Amino acid sequence: MKITRLKIFLFSLLTGFVWIYGQNYYDYRKHHHPPAQKLIHALGNDVFLAPHYIRPEEYREYKTIIDFQPDEEVKDPFKVKNMEEAILQTNQSFYYIPVPKDSFPETAISKLSTVLDTCEKPVLLYCKSGKRAIKTYALSMASNPSGPDMDVLLAMLVDAGFDPADIKSQLKFRTAKRINN
């Protein structure tokens, strides 16, 4: 196979196009975050979910930001200390409720309930994928005496793109316990 000047030129053109497209896509993904998703809340629609790392200056409209990502799982700019400093500089409240991967400790659920009852609204919940935040929120709402019923909570999880199967039994138990009290 003979390599001609035309083939070299076309290969260079293709390489340049791929480089520019890749760089633009990387910049878009790095700096563009989808808007936070509004969640169901029994006391009003004032809780939102951001399933990605956040930059506090992009979310000034929220009065309270709650971080669910354990510190040992995040990179340095997103560590709790750094996030708290950045959030407090924007005059927002910050709460850290670490939830380990694939488990939802009772302490985290009850702390979230307490924070939601006392904090300024609107609230932004966030973690890397959103899974820990929304599932902890659903369990907290299932325990709330004025919280939504189980079907509403399951629909909220599905609408947000998460499979509720791993916490369905806990939701059922908590809503039944709430109704019986």
C-alpha positions as a printed NumPy array, in Angstrom:
array([[  0.   ,   0.   ,   0.   ],
       [  1.449,   3.273,  -1.109],
       [  1.138,   6.262,   1.218],
       [  0.423,   9.341,  -0.833],
       [  0.326,  12.967,   0.159],
       [ -3.456,  12.897,  -0.137],
       [ -3.721,   9.999,   2.344],
       [ -1.399,  11.782,   4.78 ],
       [ -3.453,  14.965,   4.442],
       [ -6.76 ,  13.132,   4.966],
       [ -5.372,  11.255,   7.968],
       [ -4.114,  14.53 ,   9.486],
       [ -7.486,  16.16 ,   8.872],
       [ -9.313,  13.245,  10.504],
       [ -6.93 ,  13.249,  13.488],
       [ -7.433,  16.986,  13.981],
       [-11.208,  16.631,  13.807],
       [-11.223,  13.801,  16.355],
       [ -8.924,  15.805,  18.667],
       [-11.095,  18.945,  18.524],
       [-14.343,  17.002,  18.94 ],
       [-12.907,  15.022,  21.859],
       [-11.628,  18.15 ,  23.598],
       [-14.992,  19.906,  23.217],
       [-16.833,  16.864,  24.547],
       [-14.452,  16.645,  27.516],
       [-14.907,  20.35 ,  28.306],
       [-18.685,  20.008,  28.029],
       [-18.795,  17.02 ,  30.381],
       [-16.393,  18.647,  32.833],
       [-18.16 ,  21.999,  33.063],
       [-21.774,  21.226,  32.214],
       [-23.988,  19.71 ,  34.861],
       [-27.629,  18.883,  34.279],
       [-30.063,  20.859,  36.392],
       [-30.928,  19.39 ,  39.753],
       [-34.03 ,  17.215,  39.748],
       [-36.988,  18.156,  41.937],
       [-37.99 ,  15.37 ,  44.33 ],
       [-41.292,  14.611,  45.997],
       [-41.554,  15.967,  49.505],
       [-44.589,  15.535,  51.716],
       [-44.237,  19.067,  53.061],
       [-43.72 ,  20.761,  49.692],
       [-41.518,  20.426,  46.631],
       [-38.383,  21.961,  48.034],
       [-35.854,  19.107,  47.862],
       [-33.693,  18.549,  44.789],
       [-31.175,  15.904,  43.68 ],
       [-27.863,  16.508,  41.921],
       [-26.359,  13.168,  40.854],
       [-22.838,  14.441,  40.297],
       [-20.135,  16.362,  42.065],
       [-21.21 ,  19.944,  42.461],
       [-19.487,  23.274,  42.344],
       [-21.258,  25.423,  44.965],
       [-21.115,  28.588,  42.879],
       [-23.343,  26.881,  40.275],
       [-26.055,  26.145,  42.849],
       [-26.544,  29.452,  44.679],
       [-30.347,  29.155,  44.557],
       [-30.293,  26.419,  47.219],
       [-30.198,  27.477,  50.867],
       [-28.961,  24.108,  52.153],
       [-26.642,  21.558,  50.532],
       [-26.314,  18.02 ,  51.907],
       [-23.363,  15.81 ,  50.913],
       [-23.776,  12.006,  51.131],
       [-20.462,  10.925,  49.595],
       [-18.014,   9.464,  52.172],
       [-14.819,  11.516,  52.226],
       [-12.564,   8.526,  51.556],
       [-14.278,   7.953,  48.181],
       [-13.793,  11.408,  46.666],
       [-10.928,  13.31 ,  45.093],
       [ -9.303,  16.22 ,  46.869],
       [-11.261,  19.204,  45.507],
       [-14.501,  17.495,  46.546],
       [-13.468,  16.469,  50.07 ],
       [-15.836,  17.576,  52.825],
       [-13.533,  20.244,  54.215],
       [-13.084,  21.888,  50.805],
       [-16.773,  21.653,  49.928],
       [-17.838,  23.056,  53.281],
       [-15.497,  26.042,  52.928],
       [-16.745,  26.785,  49.41 ],
       [-20.408,  26.421,  50.384],
       [-20.104,  28.563,  53.503],
       [-18.491,  31.315,  51.394],
       [-21.706,  31.435,  49.351],
       [-23.794,  31.863,  52.553],
       [-25.431,  28.459,  52.228],
       [-25.815,  25.836,  54.943],
       [-23.842,  22.621,  54.562],
       [-24.443,  19.207,  56.101],
       [-22.351,  16.086,  55.702],
       [-24.176,  12.77 ,  56.084],
       [-21.811,  10.061,  54.806],
       [-23.594,   6.976,  53.524],
       [-21.398,   3.931,  52.759],
       [-21.808,   2.165,  49.446],
       [-24.889,  -0.1  ,  49.306],
       [-25.97 ,   0.414,  52.912],
       [-28.211,   2.972,  54.532],
       [-27.404,   3.315,  58.24 ],
       [-30.186,   4.321,  60.597],
       [-28.028,   7.178,  61.872],
       [-27.848,   8.698,  58.38 ],
       [-31.604,   8.32 ,  57.838],
       [-32.503,   9.924,  61.166],
       [-29.917,  12.698,  60.728],
       [-31.363,  13.51 ,  57.3  ],
       [-34.865,  13.662,  58.801],
       [-33.65 ,  16.062,  61.482],
       [-31.807,  18.248,  58.976],
       [-34.808,  18.399,  56.62 ],
       [-37.093,  19.398,  59.499],
       [-34.857,  22.248,  60.641],
       [-32.933,  23.577,  57.635],
       [-33.71 ,  26.406,  55.245],
       [-35.316,  25.416,  51.956],
       [-34.761,  24.704,  49.103],
       [-32.387,  21.815,  49.764],
       [-29.937,  20.177,  47.368],
       [-28.963,  16.542,  48.035],
       [-25.93 ,  15.287,  46.206],
       [-23.509,  12.427,  45.805],
       [-21.567,  11.023,  42.869],
       [-24.371,   9.001,  41.258],
       [-27.328,  10.276,  43.275],
       [-28.187,   6.764,  44.484],
       [-27.227,   7.208,  48.13 ],
       [-28.841,  10.621,  48.358],
       [-32.215,   9.689,  46.883],
       [-32.485,   6.325,  48.626],
       [-31.581,   7.81 ,  52.013],
       [-34.141,  10.531,  51.309],
       [-36.816,   7.934,  50.407],
       [-36.137,   5.991,  53.616],
       [-36.297,   9.217,  55.605],
       [-39.636,  10.149,  54.022],
       [-40.978,   6.625,  54.632],
       [-40.294,   7.132,  58.348],
       [-41.838,  10.611,  58.435],
       [-45.364,  10.568,  59.975],
       [-46.592,  12.985,  57.302],
       [-44.499,  11.433,  54.52 ],
       [-45.833,  10.093,  51.223],
       [-47.04 ,   6.509,  50.879],
       [-44.865,   3.721,  49.539],
       [-46.17 ,   3.896,  45.954],
       [-45.245,   7.57 ,  45.723],
       [-41.752,   6.88 ,  47.063],
       [-41.228,   3.986,  44.639],
       [-42.394,   6.175,  41.748],
       [-39.992,   8.923,  42.84 ],
       [-37.064,   6.48 ,  42.775],
       [-38.024,   5.09 ,  39.367],
       [-38.623,   8.583,  37.916],
       [-35.146,   9.592,  39.073],
       [-33.689,   6.543,  37.278],
       [-32.957,   4.291,  40.251],
       [-34.086,   0.73 ,  40.94 ],
       [-35.869,   0.603,  44.311],
       [-35.563,  -3.198,  44.69 ],
       [-32.764,  -3.093,  47.287],
       [-34.717,  -0.856,  49.692],
       [-38.287,  -1.862,  48.869],
       [-38.637,  -4.05 ,  51.969],
       [-37.255,  -1.257,  54.181],
       [-39.685,   1.233,  52.635],
       [-42.568,  -1.168,  53.227],
       [-41.531,  -1.735,  56.854],
       [-41.092,   1.976,  57.573],
       [-44.378,   3.059,  55.987],
       [-46.269,   0.259,  57.766],
       [-44.655,   1.168,  61.097],
       [-45.567,   4.812,  60.548],
       [-49.203,   3.96 ,  59.794],
       [-49.503,   1.658,  62.838],
       [-48.211,   4.34 ,  65.24 ]])
